[in-house]
Amino acid sequence: MDSSVTDNGISTFELSKSYRDFRAVDSLSLEVEEGEVFGFLGPNGAGKTTTIRMLCGLMAPTAGSAKVGGFDVRREGLKVRAIVGLLPESSGFYDWMNAEEYLLHFASLYNIEAQEGRRRTKELLERVGLAEKSFAPIGYYSRGMKQRLALARTLINKPRIVFLDEPTLGLDPRGQQDIRTMLREINDGGVTVFLSSHALSEVSSLCDRVAIVDRGRLIAQGTIEELRRLAGDSRSLTVRVEDSESAAKRISALPYPAASWSQRTEGGFIEVELRDGSHSASEAIQTFEKLGLEIYEIRRQEMTLEQVFFNLTESNPADGKEARGQGPPPGAA
């Protein structure tokens, strides 16, 4: 493992988890640096939740190794659980409790002294915007309020590293934005954030680096820019000209290989997309003007994270090793 990963980082080496003949996580090697927001992406059943459970010391790996905050997840599970916070995809609540009782209960589970537990509870309820509702039974809370409370519970032990599994799932746009804002504040406070999410726009806006997994195996990891290049991003150039019969004929005479460009008609314009990345805007302007085409708009486009995700996962065909078994058992997401 890379010794440069510090005590608030995460490092795995060929981490694996098998259920009989099915391998939910297959030889996963990751490096998450201290203080970064790390995105963890993959389709349903890719092994994301299983990986998080192993990294939090809640599930023993079948093979391989991992260190979280400098502690070995196999041999030092209790130490790992003491320094991490986990926000699972589905959080359990005691609906008859109020928010204050709920957080105090979890503070006691971490052996936090009573007065300190009350102080942290008050501070966290203020932080997540639930102070005025702290004495209402949790059973009356909305989905968004429960997710805020779950985030407060995740932070009750002042974790150095937090794991978040679909933290904005099921929330309205305002609730999603509020959670994202709180995650930025948490990270600004020096906490390493490991974020698993299907909301690719969320990952794109929050994460320093990203890992993509599929069928339990690591497909790629790096910055979003690095993943764009890996996915074949050519930063396509789109040129718009007014639609007319003469323009269509002239466009057909463009001196580009057929596989490197395409066109479509939309809203009175013809859009020509130049895809191979070798065209500068000035070269395209000269080429179009030589053909007598008047350019209405020209713009450079980058591959979105959604396109990167689909390109990389679709180019990862299953082999015999990955396809073993009929599917994961319950809870092996």
Number of C-alpha atoms within 10 A of each C-alpha: 13 10 6 10 18 16 15 24 23 22 24 22 17 16 23 25 24 16 14 10 13 20 24 27 31 25 18 21 18 19 20 23 20 21 20 21 23 26 27 24 26 23 17 12 20 22 28 25 23 22 23 21 17 21 28 25 23 16 16 18 21 15 15 16 22 25 25 28 21 17 20 19 25 19 12 14 20 15 17 24 20 15 18 25 24 22 20 19 16 12 12 9 15 12 14 13 17 19 29 22 18 21 26 23 16 17 22 14 10 14 11 17 10 12 10 12 21 17 11 21 26 17 14 22 22 14 14 18 15 20 16 9 15 20 13 16 17 22 13 12 16 11 14 19 19 19 25 24 26 24 25 25 24 21 23 22 22 15 19 24 29 25 23 24 21 17 25 23 17 12 17 11 9 10 18 18 14 16 19 18 12 15 21 15 13 18 18 12 11 14 23 26 29 23 25 25 22 19 15 16 12 16 23 17 9 20 19 16 21 24 21 23 26 26 27 27 23 21 18 20 21 17 16 21 15 14 22 22 13 15 20 14 21 17 18 21 22 20 22 22 21 19 15 12 8 10 17 16 11 15 17 11 10 14 9 12 9 9 9 13 16 12 16 10 14 11 8 11 17 20 21 18 20 24 18 17 14 13 15 12 15 8 11 17 16 12 15 19 12 12 14 13 19 14 14 12 12 17 11 14 14 13 19 14 18 13 14 21 22 14 16 19 19 11 10 14 11 12 8 8 12 17 14 14 14 8 15 19 13 6 9 21 18
